[in-house]
Amino acid sequence: MIKKLALENILFLDIETVPEQSLFSGLTEAKQELWEQKSQYQRGEISAEEFYERAGIWAEFGKIICISVGYFTFQGDIRHFRVTSFYGDEITILKDFKNLLISHFSQAKHLLCAHNGKEFDFPYIARRMIINNIELPYKLNLFGKKPWEVPHLDTLELWKFGDYKNYTSLKLLTNVLGIPSPKDDIDGSQVYKVYYEENGIDRIVAYCEKDTIAVAQVFLRLRSETILNEDEIIHI
């Protein structure tokens, strides 16, 4: 079934997120209390303030700082994968991403694909849009859709082959599938520091784009197709 999908109809993506404030003290008292309650199970004996740098994984306490997207184009036998990113102000990021979906990926044949996207990227983007008073585009609005009508692909889900207790990171999956590692500078645990302490958004964008490329590479391997070489990847 996966082989029947036209690659040019799939938008591959990855997002990077951070806590909404640089410091726990920047939250209102009400939000601090809510964070203490929300994070109680995960942080154990660690204080809510110390644990706050991990708040970016929750859409209610975080924000999106980059969305990288990639898509295939074909001219005869020539294949390219075009990659670009939206970054900066979160509202601008979300509106630009929404405009891309509406203008180029809004038809029934179009699909979105991310690694662990069904559990993280897609719902996170949708929640942040609602929080920022942005109406959801059709591709992210799942209300009333049957499971087979949801236009989302997830390389983690595809790799599970029905083994729903399994979790395989993108880094591990690229390793076992012989795909060049996308993690040659920073990893997800460092994004908070690079963003808030080093003002290194360019490094984060590069990291996000490499993950987007890696998702596409995994998808190609799942289809038993040749992975992309550097000459086929175009950054725009």
N, C-alpha and C positions, 0 to 999 in steps of 0.2 A: 504493500500500500504506500509506503513512504517513497518508493521509487517512482510512483505515478505523479507525485507532486511536482509542479513546475518550479524550479528554483527561483526564477525571476519573480514569482508571486509571493515570496516570503521575505518579510522584513526581520532581520536578525537584530537583536539589541541587548544592551546591558546598561545598568544604572549604577551610579555611585551616590551614596547617601552619608550624611553626617547628622549629629544632633542639631536641633534648631538653634540652639545658643552655644557659644563657645564654652561657657562654664555653667555649672548647675546653678550658681548664684544669680545667673541672668534670667532664670525662670521666675514667674510670679509665685507667691507662696502657695496658691491653689495648685499650680502645675507641679511644684516641688512635691507636694503631698501626693498628688496623683502618680508621679513618677516613683515615689517610694512604694506605693501600693502595687503598681504595675510590675516593677522589677524585683519585688521581694523574693519570689521563687528562684529566679535566675541568679541573683547576686549572693544569696546565702548570707554569710557573715560580713561581706563587703558592704560598706556604707553606700547609700544611694548617691551621694556626691562623687565618691570614687568610681562608681559604676557608670556614671553619667556619660562618659566618653563613648560608651557602647549604645547609647540611646538612638543612634541613627538607624538601627535595624527595625525600629517601630515607627510606622508612618505618623502616629499621633504625637511623637516626640522628636521626629527627625525632619529632614528636608532633602530634596534631590539637588545635587550640585552638578550632575552631568548625566546625560542620556546619549549614548553612542549607538548609532544604527549602521547597518550594512546591508547591501542587496546585490544580487548577481545581475549582470547584463551579458548578453550574448550577441555577437556579430558573426554569424556563420559558426565556425569552429573556435572562434576566439572568445574566451571566457574572462570576465573581469569581476572583481568584487569591490564595490565602491563603499567607502566608509566615511562617515562624517559625525560630528558631535554637536550637541546643544549644551551649553554651559553658561554659568554666571548666575543671574537672578532667577530664582526658582519659578516664578510666575512666567517669565519670558521663556524659560526652558520648556515648561509644560505647554504653553500656547504654541510655540514653534513646533513641538513634537505633534501636537494635535493637528496643526495645519498640514504637516507632512502626511499624517494618516488620511486626512480628508481629501487632500489633493492627489495623492499617489497610491494609497493602499486602502481604499474604502470599498472596493468591489467585493462581491461574495467569494471570489477566488483567492483573495488576499489573506495571508496568515501572518501572525506575529510569532517569533521564536526566540526563546531565551533559555539559559540553563537555570533550572529551578524557578523559571518564570511564573509558573502557575501558583507557586507558594509565596514568591517574593516580588519580582519586578512588576508584573501586571497589576496585582492588587495594590501595590505600593503607589504606582503611578495614579491609579484610579482614585485612591483615597486622598492623595495630595491634591489632585484636581478638585475634588469635592471640597476639601478644606479651604482651597484658594478660590472657591466660587467659580470654577471653570466647568462648564457642562461637559459631561463625558462624551467622547466620540463613540460611534457605534461599535468599533472594534474593542472597546474596553467596557462597554455596558453589557453585563451578562444577565441582567434581570430578565426573567422569562425565557431565557434560552435553554434548550435541552443540551445535555452534555455533548452530543455530537454536532451541535450547532455553534459551539464555542470556537472562535477562530484563532486558537492559541496552540502552539506546539511547544514542547518542553523537552530539551535533550536529556535532562535528568530522568524524566518520566519514561522516555523512549528507552533509556539504558536500563531501567528497572525490569523491563519485560514481565511486569506483573508482580515483582517482588517489592511490595510497598513498604517494607520495613527498611529497605536499603537506601542509604544516601551516599552518593559518590560526588566529590567535589570536582569542579571543572579542571583544576590542576591535576588531580589524580587521573581523570579520564583522558586528558590530553597525553599524559605520560604513558598510560597503558596502550593507547591507540597509536603511539608513535608520532604524535603531533608536536611540533616545536612549542616549548613552554611559553605561555603568555606572561609568566611572572618573572620578569628579569629586572625589575626595578623596585616596585613596592607591592604590598599585598593589602587585602582588605582591612586588616587590623591597623595599618599605618595611615589610612586615609584621613582619619580625624586629625592626627598630628600634622600631616603634610598640608592639610587645608587650613586649619586654624593657627598653627604655630609657624609654619614655613611659607604660607601663602603660595603653595605650589600647585595651583590649579592646572598648569600645563602638564605636570607629571601625572596628575590624576586623570586628565583627559586621555593621555597616551596609554595609561593603564586600562582605562575603560574601553578604548578602541581595540586594544589587544585581546581583551576578553570577548568582545563582539566577534572579532575574527576567529577566535578559538571556538566559539559556539558554531559558527558556520563550518569550520573544519571538522568538528565532531559530527555535524549533520551529514557532511559529505562521506565520512567514514561509515556512518550508519547505513548509508546508501551504497556502500562498497564502491565509492568513486574516488578518483585521485584528489588529494588535498591541494589547496592553493599553493602556488609558489609566490615569492615576493613580487615578481614582475606582474602578477595578475591582480595584486592588491593596489587600489588607487585611493589615496586619502584626499578628500575634497573639503 
